[in-house]
Amino acid sequence: MSEKSSADISDVQGREFDYVIVGGGTSGLCLASRLAEDPNITVLVLEAGSDHLKDDNILVPAQFGSHFSNPKYDWAIKTTPQGQEGRVYTWTRGKALGGSSAINFLCWNKPPREEIDHWEQLGNDGWNWERYQKSLRKLEGYHLPTERSIALHKLNFDDLDIGKDGPIKLLHPATITQPELKAYETWLKLGIPEAAAPMSGDPKGALFMPITVDPTTYTRSYATNVFFLPHGDRNNLTVLTSAYVNKILTRQRESPEEQLTATGVEFTHGDIVHTVQARKEVILCAGALKSPQILELSGIGRKEVLNAAGIPVQLELDGVGENLQEHQFVTTTYELAESYEGITIDSRRGEANHEEHLRKLRESREGAFTLGITGFAFTRLEAISSPDRAKEILALAKQYENNSKYSEGLQAQYNIQAARLKDAAPCEIILYPGFFGFPNPPQPGKKYFTIMAALNHNFSRGTIHVKSSNPADSADVDPRYYEEDIDLQIFVETLKFARKVAESAPLNEILASPLKEVNPGPDVKTDEDLREYIKKYGGTTFHTIGTLSMLPQDKGGVVDKDLKVYGTANIRVVDLSIAPLHIAAHTMATAYAIAEQAADIIKGKSKL
Ligand SMILES: Cc1cc2nc3c(=O)[nH]c(=O)nc-3n(C[C@H](O)[C@H](O)[C@H](O)COP(=O)(O)OP(=O)(O)OC[C@H]3O[C@@H](n4cnc5c(N)ncnc54)[C@H](O)[C@@H]3O)c2cc1C
């Protein structure tokens, strides 16, 4: 079967398609491919990035961070200055066909069952774990490790409850290093249990996560090569890259009661502005940072935001760009013992090493490109913190329950968050078999191991809003990091636990002795020091959600349970913007799950 290729502007300009999808990323391509299964409908995807087909910078795994701030792959979005320090964060997000799935860290992670059920509880009938799991089962194509890998790691993933026949290829990294295996053992010794059902609703505890890599080629399995390339036979699916959508075109309403109808979109391609018509719907899949911007540029949003930006109001909708929720991480880095003879991710640095490890990857599935980020522990606060501190923080969380300070919509979310803090896993530890840390750099000739601390259930809420009517201008992205101090307090406890893991056996046996902590470093001692370290060197885990939340409209919602924008006849949002409350999981699998469920809704097959 022939491979699909991207379209030419002449295939698109002035034409009409049934569905116009804005953004050919993780959810966009998944949705497009599902809709185009019906040969009687036509689907157009407009993607701002390039197609990057057969690009080794995308296909070869374990190139973590290599795309950061490279404009060919990364939107590198700047936040507004945060906190008293005024720090501006750069948020990497994928700008390419395949979106963030083209440059992400490949980890396949699903949330706890109850956290998806909370979406339903917030007023979204049908958005529950059962439905979520059904969507992902269809997509998962897990391959058992090879005998060599099982012998090497003495791990057996035979009983992992995960889909085996789907198109997204998943496996465990061919190489898991000794420090990772020892850190895992250390977690168990420190009382973190093994996750009971990591891929089927209970990932709390320690686990080795699969990665999105194809076992036959050992290359990245991502939205482009799963949902686009294989469909050369589908003439009804058109994908135009380097096409930046400026706004949705709408028909003038006769009265405020009339629903707003999209007629198409305006986009820029090669410096020329074009339009294309949508017969049925316009669907935003531009991600949680760009979809709200496009709605506002189209005149849909808060009146005061649109007025200030000089954009004529088409439809007032207060929730647009609100309820922004993020995940953050911060790292600790340690020198490995001189006796450690194995590889780390850093073994491939330098041109000659890069080539050598590429050769090993291709010839024998060995070397630094077969490593991954695979060791994770999702933990309860009480499991990692001192009893007194945990008690204080849990008491603090109580203040978020039924507090007249908050709007009804936020209160509904906070009630869930406050109640789940005791048993949920807001704290996450991630293993990175190499150097990843700030501000102190690695020394030549040394090998390193990194333990990251991550924060998943933030109480702080941010916003994203346009500043002007010019689509080329960046929006104001304000996550309001640590506005709710409880976030920082939980983060500090998680970071302290990451340090404790490094100090404990058997991991400490493979780290330099005495322990050499490069970052944060021995000068960072007290809780106050750790708070400052986090504020200075913590960063985004790239998981923004909530900016066009699926909630009842009177609770700040922008889309209903069918992902239709309130007050519109035919505009939907299908990406992580719609997730109303954050989850203790990395978000790629969830972006695919949203697209799968949306496809069923649009095709009228939404019943379980
Ligand atoms: C560096 C990095 C590492 C990550 N690692 C992991 C991981 O290991 N595991 C995990 O589970 N998650 C990970 N994530 C998160 C995960 O990949 C994303 O949350 C998910 O892919 C987002 O899917 P999406 O469909 O919402 O958006 P995206 O996949 O980002 O798609 C949005 C698309 O819209 C396009 N677009 C934006 N604006 C316009 C416009 N105006 N016109 C046309 N097109 C537009 C973008 O170019 C992009 O292609 C990572 C993310 C990053 C950035």
The ligand as an SDF file (V2000), in Angstrom:
LIG
                    3D

 53 58  0  0  0  0  0  0  0  0999 V2000
    9.1380   17.8230   25.0890 C   0  0  0  0  0  0  0  0  0  0  0  0
    7.8820   17.0900   25.4680 C   0  0  0  0  0  0  0  0  0  0  0  0
    7.9930   15.8650   26.1160 C   0  0  0  0  0  0  0  0  0  0  0  0
    6.8440   15.1680   26.4690 C   0  0  0  0  0  0  0  0  0  0  0  0
    6.9480   13.8950   26.9460 N   0  0  0  0  0  0  0  0  0  0  0  0
    5.8330   13.1510   27.1460 C   0  0  0  0  0  0  0  0  0  0  0  0
    5.9240   11.7740   27.4780 C   0  0  0  0  0  0  0  0  0  0  0  0
    7.0120   11.1920   27.5390 O   0  0  0  0  0  0  0  0  0  0  0  0
    4.7720   11.0970   27.7240 N   0  0  0  0  0  0  0  0  0  0  0  0
    3.5460   11.6900   27.6620 C   0  0  0  0  0  0  0  0  0  0  0  0
    2.5450   11.0350   27.9400 O   0  0  0  0  0  0  0  0  0  0  0  0
    3.4330   12.9890   27.2960 N   0  0  0  0  0  0  0  0  0  0  0  0
    4.5360   13.7120   27.0090 C   0  0  0  0  0  0  0  0  0  0  0  0
    4.4340   15.0050   26.5850 N   0  0  0  0  0  0  0  0  0  0  0  0
    3.0890   15.5980   26.4730 C   0  0  0  0  0  0  0  0  0  0  0  0
    2.2900   15.1110   25.2710 C   0  0  0  0  0  0  0  0  0  0  0  0
    3.1280   14.8190   24.1970 O   0  0  0  0  0  0  0  0  0  0  0  0
    1.2820   16.1880   24.9030 C   0  0  0  0  0  0  0  0  0  0  0  0
    0.5180   16.5530   26.0290 O   0  0  0  0  0  0  0  0  0  0  0  0
    0.3110   15.7670   23.7980 C   0  0  0  0  0  0  0  0  0  0  0  0
    1.0220   15.2170   22.7220 O   0  0  0  0  0  0  0  0  0  0  0  0
   -0.5100   16.9850   23.3540 C   0  0  0  0  0  0  0  0  0  0  0  0
   -1.4080   16.6050   22.3520 O   0  0  0  0  0  0  0  0  0  0  0  0
   -2.3490   17.6900   21.6610 P   0  0  0  0  0  0  0  0  0  0  0  0
   -3.0310   17.0120   20.5470 O   0  0  0  0  0  0  0  0  0  0  0  0
   -3.1950   18.3460   22.6970 O   0  0  0  0  0  0  0  0  0  0  0  0
   -1.3610   18.8190   21.1220 O   0  0  0  0  0  0  0  0  0  0  0  0
   -0.1430   18.6920   20.1070 P   0  0  0  0  0  0  0  0  0  0  0  0
    0.2640   17.2920   19.8900 O   0  0  0  0  0  0  0  0  0  0  0  0
    0.9100   19.6140   20.5940 O   0  0  0  0  0  0  0  0  0  0  0  0
   -0.7420   19.1960   18.7420 O   0  0  0  0  0  0  0  0  0  0  0  0
   -1.0710   20.5400   18.4530 C   0  0  0  0  0  0  0  0  0  0  0  0
   -0.7240   20.7800   16.9960 C   0  0  0  0  0  0  0  0  0  0  0  0
   -1.3490   21.9750   16.5440 O   0  0  0  0  0  0  0  0  0  0  0  0
   -0.4290   22.6930   15.7410 C   0  0  0  0  0  0  0  0  0  0  0  0
   -0.8400   24.1060   15.7530 N   0  0  0  0  0  0  0  0  0  0  0  0
   -0.7740   24.9700   16.7920 C   0  0  0  0  0  0  0  0  0  0  0  0
   -1.2540   26.1790   16.4050 N   0  0  0  0  0  0  0  0  0  0  0  0
   -1.6380   26.0640   15.1180 C   0  0  0  0  0  0  0  0  0  0  0  0
   -2.2190   26.9630   14.1860 C   0  0  0  0  0  0  0  0  0  0  0  0
   -2.5060   28.2240   14.5090 N   0  0  0  0  0  0  0  0  0  0  0  0
   -2.4790   26.4990   12.9470 N   0  0  0  0  0  0  0  0  0  0  0  0
   -2.2060   25.2170   12.5990 C   0  0  0  0  0  0  0  0  0  0  0  0
   -1.6490   24.3270   13.4560 N   0  0  0  0  0  0  0  0  0  0  0  0
   -1.3860   24.7420   14.6980 C   0  0  0  0  0  0  0  0  0  0  0  0
    0.9070   22.4150   16.4080 C   0  0  0  0  0  0  0  0  0  0  0  0
    1.9800   22.6870   15.5540 O   0  0  0  0  0  0  0  0  0  0  0  0
    0.7750   20.9580   16.7680 C   0  0  0  0  0  0  0  0  0  0  0  0
    1.1790   20.1180   15.7160 O   0  0  0  0  0  0  0  0  0  0  0  0
    5.5560   15.7310   26.2070 C   0  0  0  0  0  0  0  0  0  0  0  0
    5.4500   16.9470   25.5430 C   0  0  0  0  0  0  0  0  0  0  0  0
    6.6070   17.6290   25.1610 C   0  0  0  0  0  0  0  0  0  0  0  0
    6.4670   18.9330   24.4250 C   0  0  0  0  0  0  0  0  0  0  0  0
  1  2  1  0
  2  3  1  0
  2 52  2  0
  3  4  2  0
  4  5  1  0
  4 50  1  0
  5  6  2  0
  6  7  1  0
  6 13  1  0
  7  8  2  0
  7  9  1  0
  9 10  1  0
 10 11  2  0
 10 12  1  0
 12 13  2  0
 13 14  1  0
 14 15  1  0
 14 50  1  0
 15 16  1  0
 16 17  1  0
 16 18  1  0
 18 19  1  0
 18 20  1  0
 20 21  1  0
 20 22  1  0
 22 23  1  0
 23 24  1  0
 24 25  2  0
 24 26  1  0
 24 27  1  0
 27 28  1  0
 28 29  2  0
 28 30  1  0
 28 31  1  0
 31 32  1  0
 32 33  1  0
 33 34  1  0
 33 48  1  0
 34 35  1  0
 35 36  1  0
 35 46  1  0
 36 37  1  0
 36 45  1  0
 37 38  2  0
 38 39  1  0
 39 40  1  0
 39 45  2  0
 40 41  1  0
 40 42  2  0
 42 43  1  0
 43 44  2  0
 44 45  1  0
 46 47  1  0
 46 48  1  0
 48 49  1  0
 50 51  2  0
 51 52  1  0
 52 53  1  0
M  END
$$$$
